[in-house]
Amino acid sequence: MRSPVGLVLIVVGIVLVLVGVLAWSRLLGWFGDLPGDLRVERPNTRIYVPITSMLIVSVVLSLLIALFNRLK
C-alpha cells in the first residue's frame, strides 16, 4: 500500500513548481502590488506588509484544503 504522505508531497511539489514557473515568467507580477498591501519607504528603512496578497493566498489554500478533504 502506498503512503498518502508521499502523494501529498508529490502534489505540493508540483504546485510549487507551477507557482515558480509563473513567478519566473512574470505572470504573477501583479502579486504583491495590490491595493491593500502596505509599503513604507524611508531613507534608512523599508517596511512591506502584504495584507491583501496574503488574504488571497489564505483563501486559495483554504479552498484547496477543503476540496482535498472532500475528495478524501
Buried (B, 14 or more C-beta within 10 A) or exposed (E): EEEEEEEEEEEEEEEEEEEEEEEEEEEBEEBEEEEEBEEEEEEEEEEEEBEBBEEEEEEEEEEEEEEEEEEE
